[in-house]
Amino acid sequence: MEKSLEVNKAIIPVAGLGTRFLPLSLAVSKEFFPLVDKPIIQRIVQEVKDSGITEIVFVVSPRQKMITEYFTTQPELKKLLEKRKRENLVKELEDFEELFAGLSFSFVTQKQPLGDGHALMQAAKAVKGQSVAVSFGDDVIDSAEPALLQLINIFKTCNAPVIALKALPRNIIPSYGSVAVEKIANNLYKIKKIIEKPTPDQIQSDLVIVGKYILTPQVFDYLKAAEPSEKGEVILAEVFSKMLNDGYPIYGCEVKGEWLECGDKLKWLKSFFYLSLKDPMFGKELREYIKTIK
């Protein structure tokens, strides 16, 4: 396979302020909010690994310390648990450490929250001119086939940027980034236009953008040349629009699976309950407990 079609690296931007989760986000970074018994970031890293990616670049803020320590082995804790004969907890710890076995992590800092495009630019040197997967911390896809792998498979056929898409009811689309598309296959589209937070009369499809992408080196060239907005931000959607205007093809993949949003308190709680009620360990008892609530 041509090197240009390989996707071995992923960028995970987690430098946001988490203001929609105040005051909780003053104490805990949003990516560590739980989804059942695992933090959001662990589920995102699991998806990255299951997609065949071996290198992860985290974009963090200067105040984020926990993430640099979370994905490390804990030999002293393991020894303590073994000494106390807590075999079940030793197994849980070993299973967790198996998650990041074979993965390499690096960290770059976004000193100020100047847009998602600006966050990605901080990782440009780390990806070394290669095509790369991107997974933002607000979006988890519960699916048999990892969402990023679905995008990678599309990328291998088109060798162009790929955006994850999901269909939503038209009445809530104005809260999202919408797209105008040309359908190519069952879940494959050519992006014609991106409309950020469209008015009802601007909606041209029922598809919106999910925070998962495959980016080519050309995207980073456009990011570097992008003019900041009036707020001083570099926005990825605006860069995509510029590329489309210049004739670059961009594709969309309507990903299979349940989209679990974690961008605000209510969406995160819904995602928490969805996974909790499905969980093989906790789900049955939780469903029975809910029946008792009056």
Buried (B, 14 or more C-beta within 10 A) or exposed (E): EEEEEBBBBBBBBBBBEBEBBEEEBEEBBBBBBBBBEBBBBBBBBBBBBBBBBEBBBBBBBEEBEBBEEBBEEEEEEBEEBEEEEEEEBBEEBEEBBEBBEEBEBEBBEBEEBBBBBBBBBBBBEBBEEBBBBBBBBBBBBBBEBBBBBBBBBBBBEBBBBBBBBBEBEEEEBBEBBBBBBEEBEEBBBBBBBBBEEBEEEBBBBBBBBBBBBBBBBBBBBBBEEBEBEEEEBBBBBBBBBBBBEEEBEBBBBBBEBEBBBBBEEEBBEEBBBBBBBBBEEBBEEBEEEEEEEE
